[in-house]
């Protein structure tokens, strides 16, 4: 069976948004061939000194994608808060593609050329408990040839905006950033919120690249739980740079 259609689909997914689109790509890779599973311990040990994962996290899957990325998926198993359909491929991070839920809506009216335009007040969505661990942690090793483009897109110039500037269909906005503690390094991180379908999902991405490798970590929270850098720092403490 030809692998070209699958390769094209994966490449298309990787071109949408930042690296969290790899979640959908993982699902495609799983469907493509069970031979794409690789050993997570061997992959990580080649570039890091491994310790015990905190917060109840453990490796759930490790995949080599046809496009060259290698992805280690960590979560808290049945006792964690990972949302159903995390690897469904329907949308990044398992966010459903439904219309905004009525209870969360607070429409505003603004004048347009064709009369009043209904807008969605994304800032009205309530947040859950702060400081909770993420549902999943994705560690992605990019091919060397992709390094420059990946880091430029994900950690280069950040366009800051307020939730009130988003259209009714939602979108992604950065909510924080700077540097994070990681051994002797202070890598860049970005806290981003994706508004969609009457809810939101936070994620933190961290540049774990070293001179000879290109790694990026993506932590994803359950819906409506605010993300933060502290639990990510705790998780990455088990992945010390060599």
Beta strands, then each sheet from edge to edge (+ up, - down):
strand 1: 48-50
strand 2: 58-64
strand 3: 70-75
strand 4: 108-112
strand 5: 115-119
strand 6: 136-141
strand 7: 171-179
strand 8: 188-196
strand 9: 199-207
strand 10: 215-220
strand 11: 239-241
sheet 1: 1+ 11-
sheet 2: 2+ 3- 6+ 10- 9+ 8- 7+
sheet 3: 4+ 5-
end
